[in-house]
Amino acid sequence: MTDYIAVDGETPFEEIDVPLVAGRTAIVHIDLQNDFLHPDGHYAQNGIDIGHMRRVIEPIAKLTHEARRRGVPIIWTRHGTRGVEDGGPFMRLRPFLKDGGLRQNTWGYEILEDLEPQPNDWYVEKTRLSGYFATNLDVILRSLKAETVIFTGVLTNQCVAATSKDASFRDYMPIVVEDCTGTTLPNLHDPAIEMMRVGWSAVSSLDDVLAKLEELPLSNR
């Protein structure tokens, strides 16, 4: 964590360590879709470097495997719209999405197969950066009795930041797994992580989260 200037002898920000509680923990994987992560997806095919985003694939696969063993619910969000009309300002900021990409009911919209999403997982369809905006994510988490929510996915500085912040607004305890997040602009990754760390979320490494998951019983009930 960055060394911050003390105010009246006190450090203004405190990094927190959040325990995982059986039956009160869930994982939200944000927008791990073909259009973002697959070499044949819309982002890569339009010349965008997806290398930093693809770094999340192996770590998230490990996290998901252990979470399934422990009975921790898995929730996937998918970002996409019918077209430009319902895409909002995001579409205007991304002209390469004008004629395609992140479109509902397409291959690019689906979760990357390498991550092995399962039919009995939970799925959230979103049209804006936050996974909470006009979706059923909050209903799902409350029905699962989740209090702590582990966040992974793309993009660090956009949908991960927005969704984890909205989680804190609803009094969930967010944990962002740093090495399970990625972005198209790697220079923005560390500042976004630090922003979350001092603003509204715990930030952990994959190893730390796996160690905590391994302390849970082989059932999250």
VOPAGU-2260 file (C-alpha; in pm, 1 decimal, decimal comma):
REM VOPAGU-2260
SITE   aa  ch    i         X         Y         Z
SITE  MET   A    0       0,0       0,0       0,0
SITE  THR   A    1     118,8     352,6     -72,5
SITE  ASP   A    2     260,7     549,4     221,1
SITE  TYR   A    3      19,2     834,7     279,4
SITE  ILE   A    4     100,6    1158,7     455,7
SITE  ALA   A    5     -18,9    1148,0     814,4
SITE  VAL   A    6    -283,2    1395,3     927,4
SITE  ASP   A    7    -234,8    1508,7    1288,3
SITE  GLY   A    8     -17,5    1204,8    1338,8
SITE  GLU   A    9    -276,3     964,4    1204,2
SITE  THR   A   10    -264,8     777,0     872,8
SITE  PRO   A   11    -576,5     884,4     680,5
SITE  PHE   A   12    -637,5     546,8     515,8
SITE  GLU   A   13    -632,2     199,2     662,6
SITE  GLU   A   14    -601,0    -115,7     455,3
SITE  ILE   A   15    -847,7    -378,6     573,2
SITE  ASP   A   16    -836,5    -754,8     585,4
SITE  VAL   A   17   -1176,2    -917,4     541,5
SITE  PRO   A   18   -1246,7   -1273,7     658,2
SITE  LEU   A   19   -1465,3   -1503,6     452,0
SITE  VAL   A   20   -1767,5   -1646,9     628,6
SITE  ALA   A   21   -1937,9   -1967,4     518,4
SITE  GLY   A   22   -2285,7   -1898,4     384,1
SITE  ARG   A   23   -2221,2   -1524,6     361,5
SITE  THR   A   24   -1972,9   -1507,6      72,9
SITE  ALA   A   25   -2025,9   -1490,7    -303,9
SITE  ILE   A   26   -1807,9   -1430,4    -609,6
SITE  VAL   A   27   -1899,9   -1190,0    -888,5
SITE  HIS   A   28   -1700,9   -1234,0   -1211,4
SITE  ILE   A   29   -1741,4    -921,5   -1420,6
SITE  ASP   A   30   -1776,2    -930,5   -1801,1
SITE  LEU   A   31   -1539,6   -1219,3   -1881,8
SITE  GLN   A   32   -1682,3   -1238,3   -2231,5
SITE  ASN   A   33   -1548,4   -1346,9   -2567,8
SITE  ASP   A   34   -1557,2    -993,3   -2707,2
SITE  PHE   A   35   -1319,9    -879,8   -2433,4
SITE  LEU   A   36   -1097,2   -1184,0   -2384,2
SITE  HIS   A   37   -1094,0   -1405,1   -2693,8
SITE  PRO   A   38    -842,3   -1338,4   -2975,0
SITE  ASP   A   39   -1135,0   -1358,8   -3217,8
SITE  GLY   A   40   -1346,1   -1124,1   -3006,6
SITE  HIS   A   41   -1447,5    -775,5   -3110,8
SITE  TYR   A   42   -1184,3    -594,9   -2905,2
SITE  ALA   A   43    -887,2    -791,6   -3038,0
SITE  GLN   A   44   -1022,4    -786,5   -3392,3
SITE  ASN   A   45   -1030,3    -407,5   -3375,5
SITE  GLY   A   46    -664,3    -382,0   -3283,4
SITE  ILE   A   47    -703,1    -342,5   -2909,3
SITE  ASP   A   48    -434,3    -510,4   -2700,0
SITE  ILE   A   49    -616,9    -759,2   -2478,1
SITE  GLY   A   50    -303,3    -901,1   -2315,2
SITE  HIS   A   51    -357,1    -739,3   -1976,7
SITE  MET   A   52    -717,4    -857,0   -1969,0
SITE  ARG   A   53    -621,0   -1211,5   -2067,6
SITE  ARG   A   54    -385,5   -1234,3   -1770,5
SITE  VAL   A   55    -694,9   -1298,4   -1556,8
SITE  ILE   A   56    -794,5   -1624,6   -1724,0
SITE  GLU   A   57    -575,8   -1870,5   -1533,2
SITE  PRO   A   58    -611,9   -1700,7   -1191,4
SITE  ILE   A   59    -989,8   -1679,3   -1222,9
SITE  ALA   A   60   -1010,5   -2044,8   -1327,4
SITE  LYS   A   61    -822,0   -2138,5   -1008,4
SITE  LEU   A   62   -1041,5   -1917,2    -794,0
SITE  THR   A   63   -1361,8   -2052,4    -945,5
SITE  HIS   A   64   -1250,7   -2414,0    -902,3
SITE  GLU   A   65   -1181,7   -2366,0    -531,7
SITE  ALA   A   66   -1500,1   -2166,0    -481,4
SITE  ARG   A   67   -1705,3   -2446,7    -633,2
SITE  ARG   A   68   -1538,8   -2696,5    -397,0
SITE  ARG   A   69   -1642,0   -2478,0    -104,7
SITE  GLY   A   70   -1996,4   -2420,0    -227,6
SITE  VAL   A   71   -1944,1   -2047,2    -276,5
SITE  PRO   A   72   -2199,3   -1912,6    -528,7
SITE  ILE   A   73   -2061,3   -1797,8    -865,0
SITE  ILE   A   74   -2222,2   -1501,8   -1040,8
SITE  TRP   A   75   -2123,5   -1391,0   -1392,2
SITE  THR   A   76   -2210,7   -1053,2   -1538,0
SITE  ARG   A   77   -2232,1    -992,9   -1911,9
SITE  HIS   A   78   -2216,7    -645,7   -2060,0
SITE  GLY   A   79   -2399,4    -579,2   -2382,4
SITE  THR   A   80   -2683,7    -404,9   -2557,6
SITE  ARG   A   81   -2912,2    -455,5   -2851,5
SITE  GLY   A   82   -2734,9    -175,1   -3037,6
SITE  VAL   A   83   -2602,9     176,6   -3011,1
SITE  GLU   A   84   -2940,7     320,3   -2913,5
SITE  ASP   A   85   -2955,6     151,5   -2571,7
SITE  GLY   A   86   -2581,5     164,2   -2506,7
SITE  GLY   A   87   -2563,9     507,7   -2349,8
SITE  PRO   A   88   -2255,8     732,5   -2341,4
SITE  PHE   A   89   -2028,5     427,6   -2328,0
SITE  MET   A   90   -2102,3     358,9   -2694,3
SITE  ARG   A   91   -2015,2     714,1   -2794,1
SITE  LEU   A   92   -1683,1     679,8   -2613,4
SITE  ARG   A   93   -1611,5     356,7   -2802,4
SITE  PRO   A   94   -1664,5     423,8   -3174,4
SITE  PHE   A   95   -1539,2      75,5   -3265,4
SITE  LEU   A   96   -1857,1     -60,8   -3104,0
SITE  LYS   A   97   -2082,4     130,9   -3340,8
SITE  ASP   A   98   -2124,5    -154,1   -3587,2
SITE  GLY   A   99   -2084,0    -450,6   -3352,9
SITE  GLY   A  100   -1933,7    -595,9   -3039,6
SITE  LEU   A  101   -2087,1    -645,3   -2694,3
SITE  ARG   A  102   -2419,7    -724,9   -2856,1
SITE  GLN   A  103   -2669,3    -941,1   -2674,2
SITE  ASN   A  104   -2739,7   -1288,5   -2814,4
SITE  THR   A  105   -2407,2   -1312,9   -2999,9
SITE  TRP   A  106   -2102,0   -1534,7   -2952,3
SITE  GLY   A  107   -1900,4   -1234,6   -2836,6
SITE  TYR   A  108   -2149,6   -1170,9   -2558,3
SITE  GLU   A  109   -2099,4   -1515,1   -2403,5
SITE  ILE   A  110   -1861,2   -1601,5   -2118,4
SITE  LEU   A  111   -1522,4   -1733,9   -2231,0
SITE  GLU   A  112   -1545,1   -2114,0   -2242,8
SITE  ASP   A  113   -1199,5   -2156,0   -2086,0
SITE  LEU   A  114   -1351,2   -2033,4   -1758,3
SITE  GLU   A  115   -1609,4   -2315,2   -1762,7
SITE  PRO   A  116   -1925,5   -2127,5   -1665,3
SITE  GLN   A  117   -2195,9   -2371,0   -1554,2
SITE  PRO   A  118   -2571,0   -2364,9   -1624,4
SITE  ASN   A  119   -2651,9   -2359,0   -1252,3
SITE  ASP   A  120   -2434,2   -2053,2   -1190,1
SITE  TRP   A  121   -2602,4   -1714,3   -1164,5
SITE  TYR   A  122   -2601,3   -1471,1   -1458,2
SITE  VAL   A  123   -2659,6   -1096,9   -1463,7
SITE  GLU   A  124   -2724,2    -904,0   -1784,3
SITE  LYS   A  125   -2604,4    -544,9   -1766,1
SITE  THR   A  126   -2602,2    -250,0   -2003,9
SITE  ARG   A  127   -2397,6      -2,2   -1800,6
SITE  LEU   A  128   -2063,0      -7,5   -1619,3
SITE  SER   A  129   -2207,1     -99,8   -1281,2
SITE  GLY   A  130   -2338,2    -451,3   -1241,8
SITE  TYR   A  131   -2607,1    -312,9   -1011,5
SITE  PHE   A  132   -2762,4     -59,9   -1247,3
SITE  ALA   A  133   -3104,8    -182,6   -1365,2
SITE  THR   A  134   -3013,9    -548,7   -1300,0
SITE  ASN   A  135   -3109,1    -823,6   -1055,5
SITE  LEU   A  136   -2761,1    -850,3    -897,8
SITE  ASP   A  137   -2871,2    -710,7    -562,4
SITE  VAL   A  138   -3171,6    -945,6    -554,1
SITE  ILE   A  139   -2944,1   -1244,0    -625,2
SITE  LEU   A  140   -2689,7   -1151,2    -357,9
SITE  ARG   A  141   -2956,4   -1091,8     -94,9
SITE  SER   A  142   -3127,8   -1420,1    -178,2
SITE  LEU   A  143   -2791,0   -1592,1    -129,3
SITE  LYS   A  144   -2748,6   -1410,4     205,6
SITE  ALA   A  145   -2415,7   -1273,5      85,6
SITE  GLU   A  146   -2242,9   -1011,3     297,0
SITE  THR   A  147   -1891,6   -1027,6     151,7
SITE  VAL   A  148   -1857,6   -1019,6    -227,1
SITE  ILE   A  149   -1536,6   -1114,7    -407,2
SITE  PHE   A  150   -1495,0    -928,8    -735,9
SITE  THR   A  151   -1286,7   -1021,9   -1040,0
SITE  GLY   A  152   -1300,2    -933,8   -1407,7
SITE  VAL   A  153   -1260,6    -658,2   -1663,0
SITE  LEU   A  154   -1206,6    -372,4   -1692,2
SITE  THR   A  155   -1030,8    -279,7   -1367,8
SITE  ASN   A  156   -1086,4      93,7   -1405,0
SITE  GLN   A  157   -1440,2      69,0   -1538,5
SITE  CYS   A  158   -1684,9    -210,1   -1458,9
SITE  VAL   A  159   -1486,6    -361,7   -1169,2
SITE  ALA   A  160   -1445,2     -22,8   -1004,3
SITE  ALA   A  161   -1806,6      79,3   -1066,8
SITE  THR   A  162   -1960,7    -246,7    -946,5
SITE  SER   A  163   -1745,6    -280,5    -635,0
SITE  LYS   A  164   -1823,2      81,5    -543,1
SITE  ASP   A  165   -2195,3      21,1    -585,0
SITE  ALA   A  166   -2160,3    -288,3    -365,9
SITE  SER   A  167   -2018,6     -73,4     -87,1
SITE  PHE   A  168   -2309,2     172,2    -129,0
SITE  ARG   A  169   -2538,7    -121,2     -47,1
SITE  ASP   A  170   -2330,7    -218,3     258,1
SITE  TYR   A  171   -2175,9    -530,6     112,9
SITE  MET   A  172   -1806,8    -577,3     192,3
SITE  PRO   A  173   -1627,5    -588,4    -145,0
SITE  ILE   A  174   -1298,6    -770,8    -197,6
SITE  VAL   A  175   -1128,4    -701,5    -530,5
SITE  VAL   A  176    -875,2    -965,8    -631,9
SITE  GLU   A  177    -597,1    -762,2    -792,2
SITE  ASP   A  178    -440,7   -1034,6   -1007,9
SITE  CYS   A  179    -786,7   -1141,5   -1126,2
SITE  THR   A  180    -857,2    -802,4   -1283,9
SITE  GLY   A  181    -736,3    -650,9   -1609,9
SITE  THR   A  182    -789,3    -361,5   -1846,7
SITE  THR   A  183    -722,6    -234,7   -2198,5
SITE  LEU   A  184    -512,1      48,9   -2055,2
SITE  PRO   A  185    -259,6    -112,4   -1816,9
SITE  ASN   A  186    -132,6     228,0   -1703,3
SITE  LEU   A  187    -471,1     280,4   -1537,7
SITE  HIS   A  188    -475,0     -53,0   -1353,4
SITE  ASP   A  189    -263,8      34,4   -1049,5
SITE  PRO   A  190    -426,5     376,4    -994,3
SITE  ALA   A  191    -771,1     214,0   -1015,1
SITE  ILE   A  192    -670,8     -56,3    -768,4
SITE  GLU   A  193    -536,1     205,5    -528,7
SITE  MET   A  194    -851,7     411,8    -568,3
SITE  MET   A  195   -1060,6     110,4    -467,0
SITE  ARG   A  196    -826,7      18,5    -181,5
SITE  VAL   A  197    -848,6     357,0      -9,9
SITE  GLY   A  198   -1204,0     435,4    -112,8
SITE  TRP   A  199   -1443,9     145,9     -64,0
SITE  SER   A  200   -1295,6    -203,0    -100,4
SITE  ALA   A  201   -1053,3    -451,4      39,9
SITE  VAL   A  202    -793,6    -552,0    -219,6
SITE  SER   A  203    -635,9    -896,7    -202,9
SITE  SER   A  204    -415,0   -1125,1    -406,2
SITE  LEU   A  205    -536,7   -1453,9    -547,1
SITE  ASP   A  206    -313,9   -1644,0    -303,3
SITE  ASP   A  207    -467,0   -1462,7      -6,6
SITE  VAL   A  208    -822,5   -1531,5    -120,4
SITE  LEU   A  209    -747,9   -1896,6    -196,4
SITE  ALA   A  210    -598,1   -1938,7     149,9
SITE  LYS   A  211    -915,8   -1797,6     305,3
SITE  LEU   A  212   -1138,7   -2015,0      87,0
SITE  GLU   A  213    -945,1   -2322,7     193,2
SITE  GLU   A  214   -1039,4   -2248,5     552,9
SITE  LEU   A  215   -1409,2   -2276,5     471,0
SITE  PRO   A  216   -1585,9   -2612,0     500,6
SITE  LEU   A  217   -1656,4   -2802,7     181,7
SITE  SER   A  218   -2000,4   -2647,2     182,2
SITE  ASN   A  219   -2099,1   -2283,1     201,6
SITE  ARG   A  220   -2414,0   -2349,2     401,6
